[in-house]
Amino acid sequence: MGLYDFTIYDLISRNVVCFGDRLAWFEVDDNRTLTFAEFKKSVDRLACGLQEASVQKMDRIAVLGKNSLEYFLLYGAAAATGAIVLPINWRLSADEVCFNLNDCEPTVIFVDKEYQELIKKTKKDLPSIQKYYNLKPDGGAFLDFKSLMNNKGDFKQIDISSDDGFVIIHTAAVDGKPRGALLSHNNLLCSNLHLNYTLNLTHKDVHLNLLPLFHVGGLFMAISSFHAGALNINMSKFDAEKAVEIIDDKKATVLFDFAPILSSILEQHEKTGRNIKSLKKILGIDTPETIEKYQKTTGGIFYCLYGQTETSFLATLGPYNNKPGSAGKMLHLAGVRIMDNYDNPLPTGQTGEITLKGPAVFKGYWNLPRVNEHVFREGYHHTGDMGRFDEDGFLWYMGRTPDKELIKPGGENVYPYEVEKVILQHPDVENVVVFGVPDPKWKEGIKAVCVLKKGKTLDRQDLISFVGKRIASYKKPQYVEFVSDLPVLEDGSLDRAKIKKLYGGLRE
């Protein structure tokens, strides 16, 4: 570790001095608590245990499970040992889980009980994994988590740079296969400072962690709150009734929102009469109706944003009321530029691809050097998103570039190509186009417009079930429409723009 380096483990050590006996973590499921000082002691013991289990710098540590104290401790122990955490989305299918694991070749994996059968069935296809551990100390079929904690915490200090990789988060599949985005210690620390400055997070805040720790939003919000000395209240899975109880009882002040989280909380508040006025800061993506209802109910501020995993969660951020509909303004260490199809900068008001430079830009996609070369061309990260800046410097999100069209049901990333690929495996389907449509619950839903093979018939629900059995359930279409043919362009390719215009309603 050099003179100018500062890592996530340095942050953990720093917080012992600044906030030692203050509560750092509260586990809703079993009422466990840890102070900042106790958190570091647990991280040190886990780091020592990992080293005794032969985990070395740059080794990948896979985690498959719901949010828990142990999950967050693993992030700390990885920071101490120089290992890289590979969080796995527990909503994925067995094949998708297997792909992500083999893509990054972890040496150890930590698994919740409910996912251990899935991993057992795929063991033969996971050659890199040498040891399997229970994620939680409440038992399971794998090695005991507690066995890694039975030591004094005297782990071997490793030379770790703040520019070293810390976590790999798989993003949606542009070309049919997910890409593992490698984020460094610096990336997370940059995001922490952006969030803490803009939201004015302090040790007086209480963060209700509702998003999974495999998600960039869940992880970055938890670490940013930790950085500020705030209390992290952890829910293993979102439950609106329980969330409202916690907001009232623990006076939670901040959370991250993807539809329909906030609307569910507001509905539960109205139903129970529980007090949620402490909830003064929410950031995320939601409908204007929900945002305005929240602000009227609590007097709090909703912050709108633009970002992606590859930009360390954020690139722009700002209060909704500053300019409703926008994604806020550029953050302090984010050089955002709008470019045309030939990578030339565009003037204010014109729409082009959103590109970014600065310490928030991720290290690159794991083992994809050619893709990285293309994405990082001209010294900027090319997001694949379209946008424009107005005369006041606010960013307006304008959708995806044609080659990276994206659907975001409930905050998850789904690429149409990925869903289309599965639908075309059905023996009765001749052709298909998948795209996003407005959805009252998820804000954006998935619609499939299909042409069946001659003489074939197919039930909509049967097709939806077919897709849900092959990829993560959240990627299956909510809406299906069968048509006799689909319009094409002069070159014979599908006219996706016209298809969306013709079938963009919510017909099932």
JONORHU-V49123 format. One record per residue. N is the residue number from 1. SS is DSSP state (helix for helix, strand for strand, loop for the rest). NEAR is the number of other ideal C-beta (glycine too) atoms within 12 Angstrom. Layout:
BEGIN
((N	SS	NEAR) (N	SS	NEAR))
END
This chain:
BEGIN
((1	loop	22) (2	loop	13) (3	loop	7) (4	loop	11) (5	loop	23) (6	loop	28) (7	loop	37) (8	helix	48) (9	helix	38) (10	helix	28) (11	helix	39) (12	helix	41) (13	helix	27) (14	helix	22) (15	helix	36) (16	helix	28) (17	helix	16) (18	helix	22) (19	helix	31) (20	loop	22) (21	loop	18) (22	loop	29) (23	strand	30) (24	strand	44) (25	strand	43) (26	strand	31) (27	strand	30) (28	loop	31) (29	loop	22) (30	loop	17) (31	loop	15) (32	strand	27) (33	strand	23) (34	strand	33) (35	strand	22) (36	helix	35) (37	helix	23) (38	helix	27) (39	helix	41) (40	helix	36) (41	helix	29) (42	helix	37) (43	helix	41) (44	helix	33) (45	helix	29) (46	helix	45) (47	helix	42) (48	helix	28) (49	helix	37) (50	helix	42) (51	helix	30) (52	helix	25) (53	loop	32) (54	loop	17) (55	loop	38) (56	loop	22) (57	loop	30) (58	loop	27) (59	loop	32) (60	strand	42) (61	strand	55) (62	strand	48) (63	strand	49) (64	strand	48) (65	loop	39) (66	loop	38) (67	loop	39) (68	loop	38) (69	helix	40) (70	helix	42) (71	helix	40) (72	helix	44) (73	helix	45) (74	helix	49) (75	helix	47) (76	helix	47) (77	helix	47) (78	helix	48) (79	helix	45) (80	helix	44) (81	helix	43) (82	loop	36) (83	loop	42) (84	strand	41) (85	strand	46) (86	strand	43) (87	strand	46) (88	strand	49) (89	loop	39) (90	loop	36) (91	loop	29) (92	loop	34) (93	loop	28) (94	helix	27) (95	helix	21) (96	helix	32) (97	helix	40) (98	helix	28) (99	helix	28) (100	helix	39) (101	helix	41) (102	helix	29) (103	helix	31) (104	helix	40) (105	loop	26) (106	loop	40) (107	loop	30) (108	strand	43) (109	strand	46) (110	strand	50) (111	strand	42) (112	loop	37) (113	helix	26) (114	helix	20) (115	helix	35) (116	helix	27) (117	helix	18) (118	helix	29) (119	helix	36) (120	helix	20) (121	helix	16) (122	helix	30) (123	helix	24) (124	helix	11) (125	helix	18) (126	loop	33) (127	loop	14) (128	loop	22) (129	loop	35) (130	loop	22) (131	strand	29) (132	strand	31) (133	strand	41) (134	strand	32) (135	loop	44) (136	loop	34) (137	loop	27) (138	loop	19) (139	loop	16) (140	loop	27) (141	loop	20) (142	loop	29) (143	strand	24) (144	loop	23) (145	helix	39) (146	helix	21) (147	helix	20) (148	helix	38) (149	loop	29) (150	loop	16) (151	loop	23) (152	loop	13) (153	loop	25) (154	loop	15) (155	loop	33) (156	loop	20) (157	loop	19) (158	loop	27) (159	loop	15) (160	loop	32) (161	loop	23) (162	loop	30) (163	loop	25) (164	loop	32) (165	strand	38) (166	strand	47) (167	strand	46) (168	strand	45) (169	strand	44) (170	strand	39) (171	strand	40) (172	loop	39) (173	loop	31) (174	loop	32) (175	loop	20) (176	loop	19) (177	loop	25) (178	loop	39) (179	strand	36) (180	strand	40) (181	strand	43) (182	strand	37) (183	strand	45) (184	strand	33) (185	helix	39) (186	helix	33) (187	helix	44) (188	helix	47) (189	helix	34) (190	helix	37) (191	helix	49) (192	helix	39) (193	helix	29) (194	helix	39) (195	helix	41) (196	helix	33) (197	helix	20) (198	helix	32) (199	helix	39) (200	loop	20) (201	loop	35) (202	loop	24) (203	loop	25) (204	loop	20) (205	loop	34) (206	strand	35) (207	strand	49) (208	strand	46) (209	strand	45) (210	loop	43) (211	loop	38) (212	loop	38) (213	loop	42) (214	loop	38) (215	loop	34) (216	helix	41) (217	helix	39) (218	helix	42) (219	helix	40) (220	helix	44) (221	helix	48) (222	helix	49) (223	helix	46) (224	helix	43) (225	helix	45) (226	helix	46) (227	helix	38) (228	loop	37) (229	loop	33) (230	loop	42) (231	strand	36) (232	strand	50) (233	strand	41) (234	strand	46) (235	loop	37) (236	loop	31) (237	loop	25) (238	loop	33) (239	loop	20) (240	helix	28) (241	helix	19) (242	helix	27) (243	helix	36) (244	helix	36) (245	helix	25) (246	helix	38) (247	helix	40) (248	helix	25) (249	helix	20) (250	helix	34) (251	loop	24) (252	loop	41) (253	loop	33) (254	strand	43) (255	strand	48) (256	strand	42) (257	strand	40) (258	strand	37) (259	loop	32) (260	loop	30) (261	helix	39) (262	helix	44) (263	helix	30) (264	helix	29) (265	helix	42) (266	helix	36) (267	helix	23) (268	helix	27) (269	helix	28) (270	helix	17) (271	helix	14) (272	helix	19) (273	loop	11) (274	loop	28) (275	loop	19) (276	loop	38) (277	loop	20) (278	loop	30) (279	loop	40) (280	loop	29) (281	strand	40) (282	strand	42) (283	strand	44) (284	strand	43) (285	strand	37) (286	loop	38) (287	loop	29) (288	helix	19) (289	helix	20) (290	helix	30) (291	helix	32) (292	helix	22) (293	helix	24) (294	helix	40) (295	helix	27) (296	helix	15) (297	helix	29) (298	helix	29) (299	loop	15) (300	loop	33) (301	strand	27) (302	strand	41) (303	strand	41) (304	strand	35) (305	strand	44) (306	strand	38) (307	loop	44) (308	loop	41) (309	helix	42) (310	helix	42) (311	helix	44) (312	loop	44) (313	loop	42) (314	loop	50) (315	loop	44) (316	strand	40) (317	strand	41) (318	strand	31) (319	strand	27) (320	helix	35) (321	helix	21) (322	helix	23) (323	loop	21) (324	loop	21) (325	loop	21) (326	loop	31) (327	loop	41) (328	loop	41) (329	strand	29) (330	strand	34) (331	loop	37) (332	loop	22) (333	loop	26) (334	loop	38) (335	strand	23) (336	strand	42) (337	strand	32) (338	strand	38) (339	strand	33) (340	loop	20) (341	loop	15) (342	loop	11) (343	loop	20) (344	loop	16) (345	strand	22) (346	loop	24) (347	loop	16) (348	loop	19) (349	loop	17) (350	loop	21) (351	loop	24) (352	strand	33) (353	strand	37) (354	strand	41) (355	strand	36) (356	strand	40) (357	strand	26) (358	loop	27) (359	loop	31) (360	loop	42) (361	loop	39) (362	loop	42) (363	loop	36) (364	strand	27) (365	strand	34) (366	loop	32) (367	loop	20) (368	loop	26) (369	helix	13) (370	helix	14) (371	helix	25) (372	helix	23) (373	helix	14) (374	helix	21) (375	helix	35) (376	loop	25) (377	helix	18) (378	helix	20) (379	helix	17) (380	loop	29) (381	strand	41) (382	strand	37) (383	strand	42) (384	strand	34) (385	strand	38) (386	strand	31) (387	strand	37) (388	strand	30) (389	strand	32) (390	loop	23) (391	loop	13) (392	loop	16) (393	loop	22) (394	strand	30) (395	strand	41) (396	strand	31) (397	strand	31) (398	strand	25) (399	strand	26) (400	strand	31) (401	loop	24) (402	helix	23) (403	helix	20) (404	helix	31) (405	loop	31) (406	strand	34) (407	strand	39) (408	loop	34) (409	helix	36) (410	helix	37) (411	helix	35) (412	loop	38) (413	loop	41) (414	strand	43) (415	strand	33) (416	helix	40) (417	helix	32) (418	helix	39) (419	helix	48) (420	helix	35) (421	helix	23) (422	helix	35) (423	helix	41) (424	loop	28) (425	loop	17) (426	loop	30) (427	loop	14) (428	loop	23) (429	strand	33) (430	strand	23) (431	strand	28) (432	strand	39) (433	strand	41) (434	strand	44) (435	strand	38) (436	strand	34) (437	strand	33) (438	strand	22) (439	strand	24) (440	loop	17) (441	loop	21) (442	loop	29) (443	strand	31) (444	strand	36) (445	strand	36) (446	strand	45) (447	strand	40) (448	strand	45) (449	strand	43) (450	strand	39) (451	strand	28) (452	strand	30) (453	loop	18) (454	loop	11) (455	loop	8) (456	loop	17) (457	loop	14) (458	loop	26) (459	loop	17) (460	helix	25) (461	helix	16) (462	helix	23) (463	helix	37) (464	helix	30) (465	helix	19) (466	helix	28) (467	helix	36) (468	helix	24) (469	loop	19) (470	loop	25) (471	loop	38) (472	loop	34) (473	helix	25) (474	helix	31) (475	helix	40) (476	loop	35) (477	loop	41) (478	loop	35) (479	strand	33) (480	strand	36) (481	strand	31) (482	strand	30) (483	loop	22) (484	loop	14) (485	loop	19) (486	loop	30) (487	loop	23) (488	strand	17) (489	loop	14) (490	loop	7) (491	loop	7) (492	loop	10) (493	loop	16) (494	strand	26) (495	loop	21) (496	helix	29) (497	helix	19) (498	helix	19) (499	helix	31) (500	helix	26) (501	helix	15) (502	helix	21) (503	helix	30) (504	loop	22) (505	loop	17) (506	loop	20) (507	loop	18) (508	loop	21))
END
